[in-house]
Amino acid sequence: MPPRSYNGALTAGLILIALGTIFLIEGFYAPFSAWRLLARYWPIIPIIIGLKNIFAYFTWQAPSKE
């Protein structure tokens, strides 16, 4: 049985931490707007996902047949 990959779990965890931090800042600092920030910088999200996929492609190692 091949080893299980946890790359998706790490990414999801980091995204949840980032979202939680953004909304926490929004709650304490009234002039800050998470929606305005998201509307302005949303293209960064697919860029980061694409970079993650390219990195995973080049660092993937085929399981050894032992």
N, CA, C and O of each residue as an XYZ file, in Angstrom:
264
protein
N       0.847     -1.176      0.000
C       0.000      0.000      0.000
C       0.898      1.248      0.000
O       1.801      1.350      0.831
N       0.663      2.200     -0.925
C       1.518      3.392     -0.983
C       1.283      4.305      0.217
O       0.195      4.322      0.792
N       2.314      5.061      0.586
C       2.142      5.992      1.705
C       1.127      7.078      1.366
O       1.009      7.506      0.217
N       0.416      7.504      2.367
C      -0.632      8.505      2.177
C      -0.037      9.903      2.088
O       0.884     10.237      2.834
N      -0.558     10.719      1.183
C      -0.083     12.084      1.012
C      -0.921     13.027      1.868
O      -2.148     12.931      1.891
N      -0.260     13.928      2.560
C      -0.946     14.887      3.413
C      -0.841     16.310      2.873
O      -1.114     17.258      3.609
N      -0.452     16.485      1.606
C      -0.293     17.822      1.034
C      -1.603     18.595      1.051
O      -1.598     19.785      1.367
N      -2.701     17.974      0.729
C      -3.993     18.648      0.725
C      -4.413     19.080      2.116
O      -4.993     20.153      2.286
N      -4.126     18.258      3.107
C      -4.484     18.594      4.484
C      -3.678     19.795      4.975
O      -4.205     20.652      5.685
N      -2.422     19.855      4.601
C      -1.591     20.995      4.995
C      -2.106     22.269      4.352
O      -2.224     23.294      5.023
N      -2.411     22.222      3.075
C      -2.920     23.396      2.362
C      -4.243     23.854      2.951
O      -4.440     25.047      3.181
N      -5.140     22.928      3.195
C      -6.446     23.286      3.764
C      -6.275     23.899      5.151
O      -6.955     24.868      5.488
N      -5.390     23.354      5.940
C      -5.147     23.908      7.268
C      -4.595     25.323      7.213
O      -5.012     26.188      7.983
N      -3.657     25.558      6.305
C      -3.084     26.898      6.162
C      -4.125     27.904      5.669
O      -4.147     29.050      6.118
N      -4.975     27.478      4.759
C      -6.036     28.360      4.259
C      -7.009     28.706      5.380
O      -7.416     29.861      5.508
N      -7.385     27.730      6.186
C      -8.303     27.989      7.291
C      -7.689     28.926      8.325
O      -8.372     29.802      8.856
N      -6.411     28.745      8.608
C      -5.739     29.642      9.552
C      -5.707     31.059      8.997
O      -5.968     32.015      9.728
N      -5.390     31.208      7.710
C      -5.344     32.533      7.091
C      -6.716     33.198      7.111
O      -6.826     34.378      7.443
N      -7.757     32.455      6.761
C      -9.115     33.019      6.780
C      -9.528     33.425      8.189
O     -10.103     34.495      8.390
N      -9.235     32.579      9.152
C      -9.566     32.902     10.531
C      -8.849     34.151     11.010
O      -9.432     34.974     11.715
N      -7.585     34.296     10.631
C      -6.813     35.480     11.004
C      -7.398     36.730     10.381
O      -7.520     37.761     11.042
N      -7.762     36.644      9.106
C      -8.342     37.798      8.416
C      -9.633     38.237      9.090
O      -9.828     39.427      9.336
N     -10.511     37.300      9.391
C     -11.784     37.664     10.012
C     -11.610     38.119     11.463
O     -12.398     38.928     11.954
N     -10.595     37.612     12.147
C     -10.306     38.084     13.496
C      -9.838     39.535     13.464
O     -10.263     40.347     14.286
N      -8.962     39.862     12.514
C      -8.513     41.248     12.361
C      -9.694     42.147     12.025
O      -9.809     43.258     12.543
N     -10.574     41.653     11.148
C     -11.750     42.444     10.763
C     -12.630     42.740     11.980
O     -13.215     43.820     12.072
N     -12.728     41.798     12.902
C     -13.541     41.998     14.091
C     -12.973     43.028     15.048
O     -13.725     43.759     15.693
N     -11.648     43.095     15.148
C     -11.010     44.021     16.089
C     -10.711     45.388     15.489
O     -10.679     46.388     16.207
N     -10.493     45.439     14.184
C     -10.085     46.677     13.527
C     -11.158     47.048     12.514
O     -11.174     46.518     11.403
N     -12.051     47.951     12.886
C     -13.244     48.270     12.098
C     -12.969     48.731     10.666
O     -13.699     48.300      9.773
N     -11.969     49.577     10.376
C     -11.768     50.015      8.990
C     -11.296     48.907      8.048
O     -11.361     49.062      6.829
N     -10.828     47.802      8.600
C     -10.366     46.685      7.776
C     -11.564     45.912      7.246
O     -12.479     45.606      8.011
N     -11.583     45.592      5.967
C     -12.676     44.825      5.371
C     -12.112     43.611      4.627
O     -11.403     43.756      3.631
N     -12.431     42.433      5.116
C     -11.967     41.208      4.461
C     -12.557     41.084      3.062
O     -11.894     40.573      2.160
N     -13.774     41.537      2.867
C     -14.424     41.415      1.547
C     -13.752     42.320      0.524
O     -13.584     41.935     -0.633
N     -13.367     43.526      0.947
C     -12.657     44.433      0.043
C     -11.280     43.856     -0.308
O     -10.839     43.935     -1.455
N     -10.612     43.278      0.688
C      -9.319     42.648      0.468
C      -9.444     41.474     -0.497
O      -8.629     41.323     -1.407
N     -10.463     40.646     -0.297
C     -10.688     39.502     -1.179
C     -11.041     39.948     -2.594
O     -10.572     39.347     -3.561
N     -11.851     40.979     -2.730
C     -12.236     41.481     -4.052
C     -11.023     42.004     -4.816
O     -10.960     41.895     -6.040
N     -10.077     42.564     -4.101
C      -8.899     43.129     -4.767
C      -7.854     42.068     -5.104
O      -7.258     42.112     -6.180
N      -7.626     41.127     -4.209
C      -6.516     40.188     -4.366
C      -6.931     38.755     -4.661
O      -6.118     37.852     -4.462
N      -8.153     38.491     -5.124
C      -8.585     37.123     -5.369
C      -7.742     36.402     -6.412
O      -7.628     35.179     -6.320
N      -7.138     37.074     -7.407
C      -6.325     36.327     -8.380
C      -5.108     35.627     -7.766
O      -4.544     34.719     -8.377
N      -4.709     36.039     -6.583
C      -3.563     35.388     -5.948
C      -3.899     33.951     -5.561
O      -3.013     33.097     -5.547
N      -5.154     33.671     -5.248
C      -5.558     32.327     -4.807
C      -5.295     31.283     -5.896
O      -4.621     30.293     -5.611
N      -5.794     31.452     -7.138
C      -5.484     30.432     -8.152
C      -3.996     30.380     -8.513
O      -3.497     29.322     -8.895
N      -3.288     31.495     -8.398
C      -1.850     31.480     -8.659
C      -1.144     30.598     -7.637
O      -0.282     29.797     -7.998
N      -1.503     30.742     -6.371
C      -0.886     29.930     -5.319
C      -1.222     28.454     -5.509
O      -0.357     27.595     -5.340
N      -2.466     28.155     -5.856
C      -2.859     26.762     -6.088
C      -2.080     26.182     -7.264
O      -1.626     25.039     -7.209
N      -1.925     26.970     -8.327
C      -1.159     26.505     -9.486
C       0.298     26.264     -9.148
O       0.876     25.267     -9.580
N       0.906     27.166     -8.378
C       2.294     26.980     -7.968
C       2.459     25.738     -7.102
O       3.448     25.014     -7.217
N       1.483     25.501     -6.239
C       1.517     24.296     -5.396
C       1.464     23.041     -6.252
O       2.190     22.079     -5.999
N       0.602     23.049     -7.269
C       0.482     21.890     -8.152
C       1.756     21.662     -8.968
O       2.174     20.519     -9.153
N       2.369     22.729     -9.451
C       3.619     22.593    -10.202
C       4.722     22.063     -9.296
O       5.488     21.184     -9.693
N       4.803     22.598     -8.077
C       5.799     22.118     -7.125
C       5.578     20.635     -6.823
O       6.537     19.863     -6.778
N       4.327     20.235     -6.616
C       4.020     18.828     -6.329
C       4.380     17.940     -7.515
O       4.833     16.812     -7.325
N       4.184     18.434     -8.734
C       4.499     17.658     -9.930
C       5.997     17.370    -10.013
O       6.403     16.249    -10.319
N       6.814     18.384     -9.740
C       8.251     18.215     -9.875
C       8.900     17.527     -8.681
O      10.020     17.031     -8.801
N       8.244     17.484     -7.558
C       8.830     16.833     -6.384
C       8.236     15.456     -6.110
O       8.664     14.782     -5.173
N       7.260     15.022     -6.907
C       6.628     13.729     -6.699
C       7.596     12.613     -7.037
O       8.291     12.675     -8.052
N       7.645     11.602     -6.201
C       8.489     10.447     -6.444
C       7.603      9.231     -6.584
O       6.714      8.990     -5.768
N       7.861      8.469     -7.633
C       7.084      7.259     -7.875
C       7.354      6.269     -6.732
O       8.490      6.133     -6.278
N       6.303      5.582     -6.276
C       6.504      4.594     -5.216
C       7.390      3.465     -5.720
O       7.243      3.008     -6.853
N       8.304      3.023     -4.877
C       9.198      1.923     -5.273
C       8.442      0.605     -5.236
O       7.576      0.396     -4.387
N       8.774     -0.272     -6.155
C       8.109     -1.584     -6.232
C       8.977     -2.609     -5.510
O       9.816     -3.277     -6.115
N       8.757     -2.716     -4.216
C       9.527     -3.650     -3.404
C       8.679     -4.821     -3.003
O       9.155     -5.720     -2.311
